[in-house]
Amino acid sequence: MKTDSLSDLRQRHRGPVIGPDDAAYDPARITFNGMIDRRPALVTRPLDVGDVVAAIGYAVESDLPIAVRGGGHSVAGHCIGDGGVVVALRLMHDVTVDPEARVATCGGGALWEDLDPPCLRHGLATPGGTFGDTGVAGLTLGGGIGHLIGLHGLTLDNLLAATVVTADGEVLRATEDENAELFWAVRGGGGNFGVVTDFTFRLHPVGQVLAGQLVYSTADAVAVLSKWRDLMQRAPDELACFGFVARSSVSEEEGAIVAVAYFGEDRQEGEELISDLLDDPEPLVNTLRPMYYAELQEIFGRMPFGLRNYWSGRFLRELPDELIRLAADHLSEGVEGSIMFEPIYGAAARVPPEATAFAGREAAYNATFLGVWQDAADDEQRIASARGFTSLLAPWATGGGYINYASESVGDGLETEYGAERYARLRDVKRRYDPDNRFRFNHNISPD
C-alpha cells in the first residue's frame, strides 16, 4: 500500500477511510454470511460520488481490486474482498420521491426499508425483494424477484436510470437512451461494470393486499406444492405466491409453506383464487388477512447477519410432480434447510429475454436450496446438502441459477449462467468499462 497515495486519499475522501489498524476495521468487514472472513486492504465509506471517484482512483493507482458493498447481504460475500479496496456505500442512502411523476431515486447504499416507506406514504412502490433489510443495489443489479413480480416485473425491469462510476473514474448516466449498452448490462450483470451510486425507479400504486402464510405438515408437502404449482400456472398477475418446504433448527420452521399476496381490489375474488389451498389438506396455520405493502415486506421476518449460509439452485423450465417429490424427499432424509420455489410469470415473463442481461427470463420457476446453520463443524455436510439438491434439478434446468442467491456460480466464466450470446455481449461491455477486471469480487464476467 502506498503511504503517500493513502494520505492523499484521506484528504480527498470526506467519508471514513478504514484500514487494518483502525478500531472500526473488524466491524466494517462483517458480512451477512458468517462463513466469510476476508481482510480487505482498505474500507472506504463514501458520502457522495466525489468520494467514490477518489476511492476508485486510489485503488487503480495502488493496483488493487475493488469490492462494492451496498447492504452487505451478499450470501456469496462479494461485498468484501481479500486485499482489495471496499467501496461501502451505506452512508449514501438518501431517497427522493416524485409522486406526480411516479419515480423515486435512492443512493447506492439504500436498503429497501429506506426506499419503501417514502414511496408508500404516497401509496406507491417499485418491485423489491421480500426482505426490507437487504440492499437495493445488489437486488436490482442481479434481478429482483419479489411480491410485485406478476404485476410489474422484476426490480430491474423498473429501473429507469443509474449513475455508474467506472474503473477509470468516469461518472456515467445510464438509461435506455444514454450509455444504453451499459444500462442493458447492469440490469442482470451484477456489479461487474462499476460502482452504481444511485438508482431511479418507476413507481406503481399499491394499496391494501390480502396476504399471509399458509403452513402445512411436512407430510403434506407434495400435495400442497402440487396444488400451488397448478394455481400459479393459471394465476392472474395480481396473485403472487411462493412455495417452500422447510426443515430448519435455526429458524424453527418445519413443513410446507405457501406465502400469499393478492393485490386485486376484490378480496372475495382473491379468497376464491386460493380456495384450493385451504382444504384437503387444511393448513395448520393460516395468517391470511388484509395488510399494507410495508407489512407484507416483513412477512418472512429477518435473517440475521452472522449465521453460516450456503445457497444453491437453478432456473427451471417446468416444475413436474417428480421434482416436487424429490424436493420433499431431500428434506425428509434428515437434511436441514429450506427449498424455495419462485414462479417467473406475469409482467416479468412478458419482457423479451434480450431486453436486459437477466438470465432467467426463459424460465418458469426459480428453485433454491437455502442452507443456514451455526456450527462451523457442519460446513461440509450442509454445503453437500445444498449441492445435492441442485444436482437433482439438472433434467429441468434452463442453464444456471439466480446470481442473487448463488453462493457459487455453476460453471467457469458464467457462460452456463447467461448463455453464450448474452455472455459474449456482457464481456464486450466489461472490456469497454473495466478492461483490467478491477471489479472482480462478484459473479465475475472476465474481460479475458
N, C-alpha and C positions, 0 to 999 in steps of 0.2 A: 504494500500500500504506500502511495506517495504522500509523505507528510506535507509537502508544500501544497499539493493539489487538494488534500483534505482540509487544510487550513483555509484555503480559498473557498472551498465548498461551504464550510461553516459560516463564512462571511456572507455568502450569496444566498444561502438556503435559510429562509426565515423560520421554517418549522424545525422540530427536533432532528438532530443527526446523532444516531446512537451507535457506538462502537462496542467491541467485545469487553472493554474495560469499564464500561458505564453500568451503573446500577440498574438501569432500565433495560439492559440487553436481554436478559433471560425472559422477562415478561413479553418483550417485543417479538420474540421468536416462537412463542407458543402458538400452536395452530389447533384447529378443530380435532384433528386426528392425533391421539396420544401415541401412536406408533412413530410419529415423525419427530426426529431430534436432529435438526440441521443447524449449522452455525454459519450464518452469513458474515461477510466481511464488514458490512455496514447496513443499518436500517435507517432509512430516511422517512420522515413523516411530513410530506409537503403540505403547505397551506394553500397553494394555488399553482397555476400552470407554470409560472416562472420557477417555482421550486422544483417541479418535475423536470423541467428542461435542465436545471442545474444538476440534479441528481443523475440524469442520463449522461450529461456531459462529463461528469466525474467518472462514471462507470466506463465510458468509452476511453477517456484519457488514461485510466488505470488498467485498461484491457480486462475488465471484469464483466461477467454476465449479469443480467438483470432479472429479478423476480418482481412480480406485481401483486400486491395484496389489496384486496377490496375489503370484504367481510371476514376473510381468513377461514372460510368454511370449506375450503377445498379438501375433499376426502383424500385426494392424492398428495396433499401437502405442497402443491405447486406454488403457493404464495410465499414459501421460504426456500431458499436455495443455498447449499453449502458454498462458501467462498465468494458469493456474489453480493450485489447491491440490491436491497429490497426497497422498492418504492411502495410504501404503505400508505394508502390513500384515505384512511378512515377519517382524518380531520377535514377532508373535502366532502362533506355530506349535505351541503345546502340543497334545498328544494324550492323551486318556484313553480307556481301553477297558474295557468291562464284558463279559467273556467269557460270563458266565452269561446276561445279557440279550441278548447278541449285538448290542451297539450300541457305537459309537465317536463321540467328539466331538473336533473339531480346530478350532484357531483359523483365522481367515480368511487368514492368511499361510502356512499349511502347504502344503508340496509333497507330492506323492504318496509321495516317498521318506521323508517324515516320518510320514505316516499308515500306509502299508502295513506296515512292519516290526513295530510294536507289535501290530497285528492278527494278522499272520502267525505271531507267536510262540504264538498260541492256535489256529492252524490256521484263521483266519478272514480274510475280506476283503470289501470292498464294491467294486462295479464302478468301475474307474477308466479312465483312457485307456490309452495304450500307451507313455508316456514317464514315468519316475519323477521327472524334474526339472521337470515342469510343475506349475502351481498347482492346488490342489484347488478353489479358489473359481471361477476362470474356467471350468474344465471343467464344473463342476456347474451353474452358472447358465445355461450355454448348451446343455447336453445331457449329453454324456459317453458317447461311443462307444468301447468297448474290448473286451477279450477275453471278458468275462463277459456281454456283451450278450444272448446267446441264453438263458443260464440265468437271469439275474437282471435283465436290462433295462439301461437307461441309468443313469448315475450319479444323475441327478436323480430317477429312479424309486425310489431307495433313500434319499432324503433324508427324514428324519423330522421335523426341526425346524431352524430357522435363527434367529439373533439378528440383527436388522436395525436399524441406526441411520439414521433418515430425515433428510430435509433440514431439518426443524425441531428436530433433536437428540433426538427421542424414540427410546427404546430399546424395540423391539417383539420379542416372541417370535412367530414364525410357524410354525404347524403346520396340520394338517388341521382342527383344532378351534378354533384361536386365530388371529385375523387371517388367516382362511382364504383370502381373495381375494389378499392379499399373498403368501401361501405358494404359491398357484397361479401367480402372475406370476413369482416369482423362479425357478421351475423352467422355464426356457426363455427368459425375457425379459431375461437378462443382468443387468448391473449398473445398470439404469435406475432403481432404486427406493430405493437407499440403500447403505450400507456393511454387508456381511454380516460380522459379527465372529466368528461360529462356526457350525459345521455339525454336525449329529448324523445319523449314518448307520446303517442296518440292515446287519448283517454276516451273511455266509454261510460255511459250511465250504468250504474249498478245500484239496485235498491235492495230490499229485503230478499233473502233466499230461504228456501226450505232445505235445511241441511242438518247433518249429524252423521253418526256412525251406527252401523248395524253389526253386532258382534255375535258370532255363532260358535258352536262347538267345533273343535278341530276335526272331529269325526264327520262333520257335515261339509268339510272344505270343498270336496269335489262337486257335490250337488250345488252348493252356493255359488262357487266361481263359474260353474257352467251356466247357471241362471243369469248371473251378472254379465257374462260374455254375450249371451243371447240378447239380453236387454240392450247392451251397448251397440250391437250390430244394427239395431233399428232406432236408436235413441235420437231424439231431436238435439239440435245444438245447445238448447237450454239446459240439458241434463248432463252433469259431469259426475261420473262415478269411477272410483279406483278400487281395484280388488287386491286383497292381501291374504296371505296365510302366514301366521307368526308363531314363533316359539322362542321367547326371549326371557332369560332371567334378569337381564339388566333393566328392561322396561316393564317387566312383569306382564307382557302381552302374551296371550295364547289364544289361538283359534283362527277362524276365518273372519275377515273384516271387509265390509264394503263401506267406503266413505261416499256420502251422497251430497250433491249440491244441485238444487233445481232453481234456475234463475227466471223461470216463467212467472207471469203475473197471476195465473190461476193456480192457487195452492192445491185445489182438489185435483186438477189435471196432473200435477206433479205426484200426488199421492197415488193416483191411478197408474201412472207410468211405472212406479216401483212396487206395485202391489204384489207381484210375483215373488219379491224378495221378503215378504212379510209373513209367509206361511209355507209350511212343508219344505224345509224346516223353518220353524219360527226362530227369530233372533233371540239370544239370551239377554242381550242389551240392545235397546233402541233409544237413541238420543235425538231423533229427528224432531226439529221444531223450527219455527221462523227465527232467523237471526240476520244480522247485518254482515257485510263482507269482512269487516275488520275482525269479527269473532270467528268467521269461517276460516280465516287465515291462521287462527290459533288452534284449529280443531285437532291437530296432531301433537299439540304441546310443543316442547322444546327439546332439542338434542344437545346436551351439554358438551362443551369443549373438554377434551382430555381423555375421553373413552377411546379404546382401540377400535379401529374401523377398517374393514376391507369390503368393498362393494364391487360387484361384477355382474354383467348382464349383456343382453343383446337386443337389438331391434328385431321384431318378428313380423313376418308377413301374415301369419294367422295364429290362432290360439286353439288348437284342437283339443278334444276330450283327452286324448292320450297325454298331451303335455300337462294339462291340469292335474291328471292323476300322478304324473311323475313329480310335479312340484309338491303336491301334498305328501307323497311317499317320502320325498327327500327330507322333509322336516319330521316325519313320523318315525324316522330311524334314529332318533336321539340327537339329530343335528339341531343346533340353536341358530336362530337368525330370523329374518323376515324376507318373504318373497313378495315383491310388489309388481302388479300388472297395471300399466297405464295405457289407455287407448289413445291412438293418434287419429283423430277424427274431426268432423265438422270443419270449421274455418281453417284449422291447421292443415287438414288434408287437401283443401282446395287450392292452396298456394302451390304453384308449379315447382317441382323439385329443383329446377335450375335457378329459381329466383333468389335463393340465398345459399350459403355454404352449409347449412344444416343438413346432416346426412341421414336423418330418419324419416324424411318425408314419404318415402316409398313404403314405409312400414305401417302395419295396422295396430301394433302394440309395442310398448317398451317393457321388457321384463328385467328385473334387477333383484339380485340377492344382496341384502344388507346384513353384513356380519358386524356385530357390535359386541364387545366384551371388555373385561377389565384386567385380566391376568395375562402378563406377557408370556407366561409358560404355555398359554393356549394358542399362541400365534400360529404355529404351523398347522394345527388341526383346523382352526377357524378359517384360515386362508384356503386350505384344501377343500373345505365345505363349500365356500363361495365358488371356487373354480369348478368344483364338481357339478354344481347346479348349472353353471354356464355351459359346461360341456354337453349337458342334456338338451340344450336349446339348438344345437347345430342344425338339425334337419329342417328347422323352421326359421332360421335366422336369415335376415336380408344381407348381412355382412358383419359390421362391427356393432359397437354399443354406443350408448349415450355418454359423451365425454364428460358431462357434468357429474355423472355418478361413478365414473370408472376409476378404480384405483390404479389400473394398468390398461394400456391400450391392447388391442387384440394382436396386431402384427407390427412388424418393423416398418417405420416410415408412415404409418397411418393410412396407407392406400386401402387396406381392408376396411377401415372405418368409413372413408369418404368415397370410395370408388375411384377408379383410375382417372376418369375425366375431371371430376371435381377436385381430386387431389392435385392433378397437374396444374389446374388453374390456381389453386391455393399456393402452390410452390412458386408460381410466377409472381404472385403478389408478395410472397415472402422475400423473394430475391430482390424485388424492387425496393421494399421498405425496410428490410432487415437482412441484408446480404451476408453479414457476419454472424447471424443467428445469436445476436445479443440477448434476445428474448427467447430463451430456451427452457426455462422452468415452466413447462406446460406439457400438454399432449403435443409434442413438438413436430412442427412441419419444417423439416430441414431444407434449407435452400440448396444443399449439395446434391 
